Amino acid sequence: MTLSARDLLDRLVSFPTVSRDSNLELIDFVEDYLNGFGVNATRVPNEDGTKAALYAHIGPEVKGGVVLSGHTDVVPVDGQSWDTDPFVVTERHGKLFGRGTCDMKGFDALALSAVPVALEKGIKRPIQIALSYDEEVGCVGAPPMIDHMVAMGMPRADMVLVGEPSMMKVVTGHKGGIGYHMHFRGFEVHSSLAPQGVSAIMMAAKLINWANEVNAENAAKTPGELAADFVPPYTTLHVGTMSGGTAHNITAKDCHFGFDFRIVPGEDIAAWQDRFLAKVAEIEAEMKSVRPEAGITAQQYFEVPGLKPEQDGKAERLIRDITGENASNVVSYGTEAGQFQERGYSAVICGPGDIAQAHQPNEFISVDQFQKGEAFIGRLVDKLAE
């Protein structure tokens, strides 16, 4: 049964695919929907089988098509004050409210809505749909999916369209990123004897202060050509959460926090990793000089390559031709576009909705943006049918 783009959005949002939970019910629905049109989908499960990515090929078995890339997971609603049920699409005042309507089940619905239209029009170049998991926790679900697509010999597409919300503007570059789970292990003594112990919190503060110093150093530099278009136009280091300690008068035994980098395209991620780990080793040596039991664990949990603007890229040319949008746009958040590009695909970002709404309580996509996205997908199908 053919569903409208809006009907598909309703169904997709109804699955509470928060990254910490399974997305398999949504994947079941998508697979069944595609099978209804004679389209076979391939699943790529995660290690424990609780989640899966899915990809499918629509149209002739030839090279030169377009991948429509989206993710199925959403961020939590815990602690947020919603005026409506976050997992039911509610239309009010020209807006469609619901978790994921903007980021990015709106685009996923549009991609799926293209399937029956593409088959009916007899597209000459194929569409490939690629839906990942765990994008919101470090873009960890896309790489095995992309690698599987390549390894299974599916006809290679010319380009990838990642439909992250960009207000239908063409985005040709984004920052990369790396993230670490940090655990500082100190040694507890009464705070009156602090020099005889090691405070995990106070030693962690040295690494955080280093981050502030590096941010100031980067901000003071003249940005390079690639960096200049970003806001801010330099690589940033950030700590968002921290926990540790047992009492105000005891040197903290443990301190846990996240540490991440947003790296402008063209800078070497490995070089940033080396610099960071050298600083960690320096602080750890200081801790161990007081108490050998003390130490630091830095566990990397994600690495997302940046998206570099391409010189006369195929994806950019096609999407600009369809949208008529000629401005140059880059974003500071990361996406799966860099992961496709890293594997040799021409990639670009263009999707409906405003990224400012992503992750917010009362997340929404405007009806106008959703309709513009629907019109865009229709024009894309027409192009592939030429």
PLY file of the C-alpha trace (Angstrom):
ply
format ascii 1.0
element vertex 386
property float x
property float y
property float z
element edge 385
property int vertex1
property int vertex2
end_header
0.00 0.00 0.00
1.34 3.41 -0.99
1.57 5.90 1.87
1.93 9.65 1.47
5.03 11.37 2.77
2.99 12.71 5.68
1.61 9.26 6.49
5.14 7.89 6.44
6.28 10.64 8.79
3.50 9.73 11.22
4.54 6.09 11.18
8.26 6.74 11.56
7.85 9.16 14.45
5.59 6.66 16.26
8.60 4.38 16.77
10.52 5.69 19.84
13.95 4.99 18.39
16.00 6.80 21.03
19.65 5.85 20.46
19.88 3.90 23.72
17.00 1.64 22.57
16.38 -0.71 19.65
15.27 0.56 16.25
14.18 -2.84 14.96
10.44 -2.13 14.93
11.06 0.82 12.61
13.37 -1.28 10.44
10.70 -4.00 10.27
8.18 -1.42 9.07
10.53 0.02 6.42
11.50 -3.42 5.16
7.85 -4.47 4.87
6.96 -1.21 3.13
9.70 -1.66 0.54
8.82 -5.31 0.02
5.31 -4.16 -0.87
6.80 -2.59 -4.00
9.01 -5.56 -4.80
12.10 -3.85 -3.38
14.41 -6.07 -1.34
16.17 -4.42 1.57
19.41 -5.53 3.23
19.91 -5.24 6.96
23.26 -4.63 8.63
22.85 -5.41 12.34
24.97 -4.13 15.17
27.12 -6.51 17.20
24.41 -7.65 19.62
21.58 -7.62 17.09
19.48 -5.04 18.94
19.74 -2.51 16.12
20.17 -2.54 12.38
20.92 -0.29 9.46
19.07 -0.89 6.21
19.80 -0.17 2.58
17.93 -0.83 -0.64
18.35 -0.34 -4.40
15.44 1.02 -6.42
15.50 1.06 -10.20
17.81 -0.40 -12.83
20.89 -2.40 -11.79
23.30 0.20 -13.11
25.87 2.53 -11.65
25.45 6.28 -11.42
22.51 6.67 -9.06
21.87 8.68 -5.91
22.01 7.50 -2.31
19.39 9.09 -0.05
21.01 8.88 3.38
19.26 9.28 6.71
19.45 8.01 10.28
16.69 6.32 12.23
17.68 7.19 15.80
16.58 10.22 17.77
17.76 11.90 20.96
15.96 11.32 24.28
13.00 13.35 25.52
13.85 12.72 29.19
13.70 15.88 31.27
12.23 17.94 28.44
8.89 19.70 28.78
6.71 18.81 25.77
3.29 20.27 25.05
2.33 17.21 22.96
3.16 13.51 22.85
6.68 13.50 21.34
6.02 10.25 19.50
2.82 11.39 17.82
3.03 13.95 15.00
0.84 16.90 15.96
0.11 19.68 13.47
-0.41 23.15 14.91
-0.01 26.59 13.37
1.81 25.31 10.29
4.23 23.13 12.25
4.56 19.36 12.63
5.63 18.63 16.20
7.25 15.37 17.28
10.62 13.88 18.15
12.53 13.39 14.95
10.21 15.37 12.67
13.15 17.66 11.96
16.14 15.45 12.78
15.66 13.49 10.65
12.62 11.34 10.14
11.14 14.09 7.99
13.75 13.37 5.33
13.50 9.61 5.89
9.78 9.82 5.14
10.44 11.81 1.97
13.05 9.30 0.82
10.63 6.41 1.28
7.87 8.34 -0.47
10.08 8.49 -3.57
10.04 4.70 -4.03
6.63 4.18 -5.69
7.02 7.36 -7.73
10.46 6.29 -8.98
9.16 2.85 -9.97
6.13 4.30 -11.71
8.22 6.77 -13.72
10.78 4.15 -14.67
13.90 5.96 -13.49
16.95 5.34 -15.66
19.42 5.95 -12.84
18.74 4.23 -9.52
17.91 5.52 -6.07
19.53 3.83 -3.11
18.08 4.36 0.34
20.48 4.06 3.28
19.12 4.32 6.83
21.58 4.05 9.72
21.40 3.73 13.50
23.31 5.50 16.30
24.07 8.65 14.36
23.22 10.70 17.42
25.89 9.00 19.55
28.82 9.49 17.21
27.79 8.37 13.72
28.81 4.81 14.58
26.15 2.94 12.57
26.86 4.28 9.09
30.41 2.98 8.43
29.56 -0.74 8.64
26.49 -0.10 6.47
28.49 1.74 3.81
31.22 -0.90 3.86
28.56 -3.61 3.46
27.01 -1.77 0.50
30.41 -1.71 -1.20
31.39 -5.27 -0.27
28.13 -6.75 -1.57
28.74 -5.24 -4.99
25.65 -3.08 -5.18
25.95 -0.79 -8.23
27.94 2.17 -7.01
26.08 5.44 -6.86
27.61 8.61 -8.22
26.59 10.68 -5.26
25.12 10.77 -1.77
22.50 13.17 -0.47
22.45 13.33 3.33
19.13 14.90 4.27
20.05 16.53 7.56
17.99 19.68 8.21
19.54 22.55 6.26
16.43 24.57 5.30
16.92 23.02 1.84
20.21 24.86 1.46
23.11 23.05 -0.13
25.80 22.32 2.48
29.15 21.23 1.11
31.28 21.10 4.25
31.09 20.24 7.92
33.46 19.77 10.80
34.76 16.39 11.84
34.91 15.19 15.39
36.42 12.81 17.91
35.12 12.03 21.37
36.53 10.38 24.49
35.08 8.94 27.67
37.51 10.12 30.35
38.12 8.44 33.72
40.59 10.04 36.12
41.49 7.76 39.04
42.82 9.59 42.07
43.77 8.60 45.61
41.56 9.49 48.54
42.88 11.30 51.63
41.36 13.87 53.95
41.44 17.22 52.22
43.61 18.64 55.03
46.30 16.26 53.74
45.64 16.95 50.07
49.32 16.88 48.93
49.51 13.23 50.05
46.60 12.23 47.84
45.52 12.81 44.26
42.28 14.57 43.50
40.82 13.12 40.32
38.65 16.21 39.92
41.45 18.73 40.35
43.72 16.83 37.98
40.90 16.60 35.46
40.59 20.37 35.76
44.11 20.65 34.37
43.04 18.89 31.18
39.92 21.03 30.96
41.98 24.18 31.46
44.26 22.98 28.66
41.16 22.77 26.47
40.34 26.39 27.29
43.90 27.44 26.45
43.84 25.59 23.12
40.46 27.13 22.25
41.88 30.60 22.93
44.98 29.77 20.91
42.89 28.59 17.96
40.59 31.60 18.16
43.57 33.95 17.95
44.89 32.43 14.74
44.01 33.69 11.29
41.68 31.01 9.93
42.69 29.06 6.86
40.70 29.13 3.65
38.57 26.08 4.53
38.06 27.14 8.15
37.05 30.73 7.38
33.46 29.89 6.46
32.71 28.03 9.69
31.21 29.46 12.87
33.46 29.49 14.80
36.22 29.38 12.15
38.52 27.05 14.09
38.68 23.67 15.81
37.05 23.62 19.26
37.57 21.42 22.33
34.68 20.85 24.71
33.63 19.19 27.97
29.88 18.99 28.47
29.32 16.81 31.54
31.33 15.77 34.58
30.78 13.63 37.67
32.99 12.59 40.56
33.97 12.87 44.18
32.31 11.64 47.36
32.54 14.53 49.85
33.84 18.08 49.99
36.59 17.14 52.46
37.98 14.12 50.60
40.26 14.23 47.60
38.20 12.79 44.77
38.93 9.17 43.94
37.16 9.26 40.57
36.18 11.78 37.94
34.29 10.94 34.75
33.60 13.29 31.87
33.29 13.48 28.11
35.87 15.31 26.00
35.29 16.05 22.34
36.77 17.93 19.41
35.03 19.68 16.49
37.72 19.74 13.84
37.62 21.90 10.72
38.09 20.04 7.42
41.66 19.91 6.23
43.16 19.53 9.70
44.63 16.18 10.63
42.41 14.31 13.11
45.30 11.99 13.97
47.49 14.97 14.86
44.82 16.25 17.25
44.55 12.80 18.79
48.32 12.66 19.31
48.41 16.12 20.87
45.53 15.29 23.20
46.95 11.95 24.33
50.35 13.54 24.93
48.70 16.02 27.31
46.84 13.20 29.02
50.12 11.31 29.49
51.77 14.41 30.93
49.02 14.85 33.54
48.97 11.14 34.32
52.71 11.17 35.00
52.18 14.01 37.47
49.45 12.00 39.23
51.57 8.86 39.42
54.51 10.77 40.87
52.37 11.27 43.97
50.50 7.94 44.00
51.41 5.17 41.52
47.85 3.84 41.81
46.49 6.95 40.17
45.94 7.14 36.46
43.81 8.15 33.49
41.78 6.13 31.00
40.88 7.84 27.72
38.47 5.67 25.74
37.69 6.95 22.27
34.08 6.27 21.40
33.62 8.08 18.11
35.51 9.54 15.20
33.64 11.38 12.47
35.55 12.71 9.46
34.73 16.17 8.22
33.02 16.82 4.90
35.37 18.66 2.58
33.95 20.90 -0.16
34.55 19.14 -3.47
35.93 20.77 -6.57
33.08 20.49 -9.09
31.54 17.62 -7.11
28.83 15.54 -8.79
26.53 15.67 -5.76
26.79 19.43 -5.42
26.16 19.97 -9.14
23.02 17.85 -9.17
21.49 19.27 -5.99
22.23 22.86 -7.02
20.61 22.15 -10.37
17.46 20.91 -8.63
17.26 23.56 -5.89
18.62 26.55 -7.82
20.57 27.37 -4.64
24.05 28.71 -5.39
25.31 30.03 -2.07
28.18 28.30 -0.30
27.18 26.84 3.08
29.07 24.92 5.73
27.99 23.73 9.19
29.83 23.06 12.42
27.90 19.92 13.35
28.94 16.50 12.08
27.00 14.16 9.79
27.45 10.87 7.98
28.34 12.74 4.77
32.02 12.75 5.66
31.91 8.98 6.16
30.50 8.47 2.67
33.05 10.90 1.22
35.87 9.09 3.02
34.80 5.95 1.14
34.96 7.65 -2.24
31.44 8.98 -2.72
30.66 12.51 -3.79
28.52 13.82 -0.93
26.43 16.84 -0.02
23.92 17.79 2.69
20.49 19.14 1.84
17.29 18.52 3.75
14.14 20.15 5.10
13.88 21.76 8.51
15.96 24.00 10.74
18.82 22.43 12.72
17.96 24.87 15.54
14.89 22.70 16.22
16.89 19.49 16.49
17.08 17.91 19.96
14.77 20.54 21.44
11.56 20.03 23.42
8.62 20.53 21.07
10.84 19.72 18.11
9.11 20.52 14.84
9.45 20.83 11.11
7.35 23.48 9.41
4.73 22.26 6.98
6.26 24.62 4.43
9.70 23.02 4.78
8.24 19.52 4.59
6.39 20.45 1.41
9.52 22.00 -0.08
11.36 18.78 0.68
8.61 16.78 -0.98
8.78 18.97 -4.10
12.55 18.59 -4.16
12.31 14.79 -4.03
9.82 14.91 -6.90
12.24 16.93 -9.02
15.06 14.56 -8.13
13.03 11.58 -9.35
12.25 13.46 -12.56
15.99 14.04 -13.10
16.74 10.37 -12.63
14.01 9.48 -15.13
15.50 11.63 -17.89
0 1
1 2
2 3
3 4
4 5
5 6
6 7
7 8
8 9
9 10
10 11
11 12
12 13
13 14
14 15
15 16
16 17
17 18
18 19
19 20
20 21
21 22
22 23
23 24
24 25
25 26
26 27
27 28
28 29
29 30
30 31
31 32
32 33
33 34
34 35
35 36
36 37
37 38
38 39
39 40
40 41
41 42
42 43
43 44
44 45
45 46
46 47
47 48
48 49
49 50
50 51
51 52
52 53
53 54
54 55
55 56
56 57
57 58
58 59
59 60
60 61
61 62
62 63
63 64
64 65
65 66
66 67
67 68
68 69
69 70
70 71
71 72
72 73
73 74
74 75
75 76
76 77
77 78
78 79
79 80
80 81
81 82
82 83
83 84
84 85
85 86
86 87
87 88
88 89
89 90
90 91
91 92
92 93
93 94
94 95
95 96
96 97
97 98
98 99
99 100
100 101
101 102
102 103
103 104
104 105
105 106
106 107
107 108
108 109
109 110
110 111
111 112
112 113
113 114
114 115
115 116
116 117
117 118
118 119
119 120
120 121
121 122
122 123
123 124
124 125
125 126
126 127
127 128
128 129
129 130
130 131
131 132
132 133
133 134
134 135
135 136
136 137
137 138
138 139
139 140
140 141
141 142
142 143
143 144
144 145
145 146
146 147
147 148
148 149
149 150
150 151
151 152
152 153
153 154
154 155
155 156
156 157
157 158
158 159
159 160
160 161
161 162
162 163
163 164
164 165
165 166
166 167
167 168
168 169
169 170
170 171
171 172
172 173
173 174
174 175
175 176
176 177
177 178
178 179
179 180
180 181
181 182
182 183
183 184
184 185
185 186
186 187
187 188
188 189
189 190
190 191
191 192
192 193
193 194
194 195
195 196
196 197
197 198
198 199
199 200
200 201
201 202
202 203
203 204
204 205
205 206
206 207
207 208
208 209
209 210
210 211
211 212
212 213
213 214
214 215
215 216
216 217
217 218
218 219
219 220
220 221
221 222
222 223
223 224
224 225
225 226
226 227
227 228
228 229
229 230
230 231
231 232
232 233
233 234
234 235
235 236
236 237
237 238
238 239
239 240
240 241
241 242
242 243
243 244
244 245
245 246
246 247
247 248
248 249
249 250
250 251
251 252
252 253
253 254
254 255
255 256
256 257
257 258
258 259
259 260
260 261
261 262
262 263
263 264
264 265
265 266
266 267
267 268
268 269
269 270
270 271
271 272
272 273
273 274
274 275
275 276
276 277
277 278
278 279
279 280
280 281
281 282
282 283
283 284
284 285
285 286
286 287
287 288
288 289
289 290
290 291
291 292
292 293
293 294
294 295
295 296
296 297
297 298
298 299
299 300
300 301
301 302
302 303
303 304
304 305
305 306
306 307
307 308
308 309
309 310
310 311
311 312
312 313
313 314
314 315
315 316
316 317
317 318
318 319
319 320
320 321
321 322
322 323
323 324
324 325
325 326
326 327
327 328
328 329
329 330
330 331
331 332
332 333
333 334
334 335
335 336
336 337
337 338
338 339
339 340
340 341
341 342
342 343
343 344
344 345
345 346
346 347
347 348
348 349
349 350
350 351
351 352
352 353
353 354
354 355
355 356
356 357
357 358
358 359
359 360
360 361
361 362
362 363
363 364
364 365
365 366
366 367
367 368
368 369
369 370
370 371
371 372
372 373
373 374
374 375
375 376
376 377
377 378
378 379
379 380
380 381
381 382
382 383
383 384
384 385
